[in-house]
Amino acid sequence: MDFDKTLQELPAYLREFFGKGTVASYIPALARVPAQKFGMALCRVAGPCHRVGDSEERFSIQSISKLFTLSLAMGRCGEELWRRVGREPSGNRFNSLVQLEYERGIPRNPFINAGAIVICDILLDHLPNPKETLRDYLRLLSGSFDIDFDQEVARSEAETGFINYALANFLKGNGNLHNAVEAVLDLYFHQCSLALSCSELARATVHLANAGVSPLLGEALLTGPQVKRLNSLMLTSGTYDAVGEFAYRVGLPAKSGVGGGIAAVLPGDYSVVVWSPELDPSGNSLAGGAALEYLTTVTGKSIF
């Protein structure tokens, strides 16, 4: 399979998609990111990595970070985690207060904002320094030991994250947060501000395509059942309220973020990360989704 050729064809193919989406302007630090950026990196389970465009430029991974906080929580909390967070697609906006009220304070899944906030609370229960643990986990997975939080983005999120404050307070009021709202949201805003490149993020997720074993480290970071669950949640809940459309068009488990990144895996074969800041109405990268659809269509390889 000539992945290099396929990736090099993408910039010309994607030209028509640029200018048709919008950057995440509700977070001021993200509003300043040039809309025309595009990068993509694909790492094979057994083989090289392939890259195109701005694949080495770091960007705010935003909700893609929820993969890693969930991984840490699953390893420490086990099945008890699912007493506080569901496993069903939401069908609503990722920050819906109405749905959280309807569910009586139990978020529908760990990838919507309310669910990720509960995961942060669980990490605060189990880790003495969860921010440092999360950052170091990403450094280990990616092999890049200067990865860090983008403090400007974290501040920007804290200053404008009014709906997240409302979600956290509603969770607290329903007994589903153990720690102080301010501490939980500080962790949440920092996890979203983590900055990685496509190449780094592809290396950090390739174990999800390899039954939990990191080719970089040569060891298992998650068990087979844990990877199965993470990948199933990505497929059913990883791209907000557009999971059905994304599965139909792309056919890969994936997690997106409003920074314009999408991380996806083809189990047994590769992890792939695409970054393009312009978003569609659901909050997923417009050109990024098109790039992944092109990849799976041209190669004929998806989970279906």
Residue pairs with C-beta under 8 A, 6 or more apart in sequence:
1 299
1 301
3 42
3 44
3 50
3 270
3 299
4 50
6 294
6 295
6 298
6 299
7 40
7 42
7 50
7 51
7 52
7 295
8 52
9 294
9 298
10 38
10 40
10 52
10 53
10 291
10 294
10 295
11 38
11 52
11 53
13 290
13 291
13 294
14 38
14 276
14 287
14 290
14 291
14 294
17 276
17 278
17 286
17 287
17 290
18 35
18 36
18 38
18 276
18 278
18 287
19 35
19 278
20 278
20 286
21 35
21 278
21 279
21 280
21 285
21 286
21 287
22 278
22 279
23 30
23 31
23 33
23 35
23 260
23 277
23 278
23 279
24 30
24 31
24 62
24 258
24 259
24 260
24 277
24 279
24 283
25 31
26 160
27 153
27 156
27 157
27 160
27 258
28 156
28 159
28 160
29 60
29 150
29 152
29 153
29 155
29 156
29 157
30 60
30 153
30 156
30 258
30 259
30 277
33 59
33 259
33 260
33 277
34 277
35 277
35 278
37 53
37 54
37 57
37 59
37 260
37 275
37 276
37 277
38 53
38 54
38 274
38 275
38 276
38 287
38 291
39 51
39 52
39 53
39 54
39 55
39 56
39 57
39 197
39 198
39 274
39 275
39 276
40 51
40 52
40 53
40 55
40 198
40 272
40 273
40 274
40 275
40 291
41 49
41 50
41 51
41 52
41 55
41 197
41 198
41 199
41 201
41 202
41 272
41 273
42 49
42 50
42 51
42 202
42 270
42 271
42 272
42 273
42 295
43 49
43 50
43 199
43 202
43 203
43 206
43 215
43 270
43 271
43 272
44 206
44 269
44 270
45 206
45 209
45 210
45 215
45 268
45 269
45 270
46 215
49 199
49 202
49 203
51 198
51 199
54 198
54 275
55 197
55 198
55 199
55 275
56 197
56 198
56 199
57 197
57 275
58 195
58 196
58 197
58 200
59 195
59 196
59 197
59 259
59 260
59 261
59 275
59 277
60 150
60 153
60 192
60 193
60 194
60 195
60 257
60 259
61 192
61 194
61 195
61 196
61 201
61 257
61 259
61 261
62 192
62 257
62 258
62 259
62 261
63 94
63 111
63 113
63 116
63 192
63 255
63 256
63 257
63 258
64 201
64 255
64 256
64 257
64 259
64 261
64 262
64 263
65 134
65 191
65 192
65 194
65 257
66 110
66 111
66 115
66 116
66 119
66 191
66 255
67 205
67 208
67 230
67 234
67 255
67 263
68 134
68 137
68 138
68 141
68 191
68 204
69 116
69 119
69 120
69 123
69 134
69 191
70 110
70 111
70 116
70 119
70 230
70 233
71 137
71 221
71 222
71 226
71 230
72 123
72 127
72 130
72 133
72 134
72 137
73 81
73 110
73 119
73 122
73 123
73 126
74 81
74 222
74 226
74 229
74 230
75 222
75 226
76 122
76 123
76 126
76 127
77 122
77 126
81 110
81 119
81 122
84 106
84 118
84 122
84 176
85 106
85 107
85 109
85 110
85 115
85 118
85 119
86 103
86 106
86 107
86 108
86 109
86 115
87 109
87 233
87 236
87 237
88 108
88 109
88 236
88 237
89 108
89 109
89 236
89 237
89 241
89 243
90 96
90 99
90 108
90 109
90 112
90 237
90 240
90 241
91 241
92 98
92 99
92 241
93 240
93 241
94 111
94 112
94 113
94 240
94 241
94 283
95 112
95 113
95 114
95 163
95 164
95 167
96 112
97 163
97 166
97 167
97 170
99 108
99 112
100 107
100 114
100 167
100 170
100 171
101 170
104 174
105 170
105 171
105 173
105 174
105 175
105 176
106 176
107 114
107 115
107 117
107 118
107 171
108 114
108 115
108 237
109 115
109 233
109 236
109 237
110 116
110 118
110 119
110 233
110 237
111 233
111 234
111 237
111 238
111 255
112 237
112 240
113 163
113 164
113 167
114 167
114 170
114 171
116 188
116 191
117 164
117 167
117 168
117 171
117 177
117 184
117 185
117 188
118 171
118 176
118 177
120 130
120 184
120 185
120 187
120 188
120 191
121 171
121 176
121 177
121 178
121 179
121 184
123 130
123 133
123 134
123 187
124 130
124 178
124 179
124 183
124 184
124 187
125 178
125 179
127 133
130 187
131 149
131 186
131 187
131 190
131 191
134 187
134 190
134 191
134 194
135 147
135 148
135 149
135 194
138 147
138 194
138 196
138 204
139 145
139 146
139 147
140 217
141 203
141 204
141 205
141 207
141 214
141 216
141 221
142 196
142 200
142 201
142 203
142 204
143 200
143 203
143 216
144 196
144 200
144 203
147 194
147 195
147 196
147 200
148 194
148 195
149 190
149 193
149 194
149 195
150 193
150 194
150 195
151 193
153 192
153 193
153 195
154 189
154 190
154 192
154 193
157 164
157 189
157 192
157 193
158 185
158 186
158 189
161 185
161 189
164 185
164 188
164 189
165 181
165 185
168 177
168 181
168 184
168 185
168 188
169 181
171 177
172 181
177 184
192 257
196 204
198 261
198 273
198 274
198 275
199 273
201 261
201 263
201 273
202 263
202 271
202 272
202 273
203 216
203 271
205 263
205 265
205 271
205 273
206 214
206 215
206 216
206 265
206 270
206 271
207 213
207 214
207 215
207 220
207 221
207 222
207 227
208 222
208 227
208 230
208 231
208 253
208 265
208 267
208 271
209 265
209 266
209 267
209 268
209 269
209 270
209 271
210 268
211 220
211 224
211 227
211 267
212 220
212 221
212 222
212 223
212 224
212 226
212 227
213 219
213 220
213 221
214 220
214 221
222 230
231 253
231 265
231 267
232 253
234 253
234 254
234 255
234 264
234 265
235 243
235 247
235 252
235 253
235 254
235 303
236 243
237 243
238 246
238 253
238 254
238 255
238 256
239 246
239 254
239 255
239 256
239 262
239 282
239 284
239 289
240 256
240 282
240 283
240 284
241 282
242 280
242 282
242 284
246 254
246 284
246 289
249 289
249 293
250 264
250 289
250 292
250 293
250 296
250 302
251 296
251 302
251 303
251 304
252 264
252 265
252 266
252 272
252 292
252 296
252 302
252 303
253 264
253 265
253 267
253 303
254 262
254 263
254 264
254 265
254 292
255 262
255 263
255 264
256 262
256 263
256 283
256 284
256 285
256 288
258 279
258 283
259 275
259 277
260 275
260 276
260 277
260 278
260 279
260 285
260 288
261 273
261 274
261 275
261 285
261 288
262 273
262 274
262 275
262 284
262 285
262 288
262 289
262 292
263 271
263 272
263 273
264 271
264 272
264 273
264 292
265 271
265 272
266 272
266 301
266 302
266 303
267 303
269 301
272 292
272 295
274 285
274 287
274 288
274 291
274 292
275 285
275 288
276 285
276 286
276 287
276 288
276 291
277 285
278 285
278 286
278 287
279 285
279 286
280 286
280 289
296 302
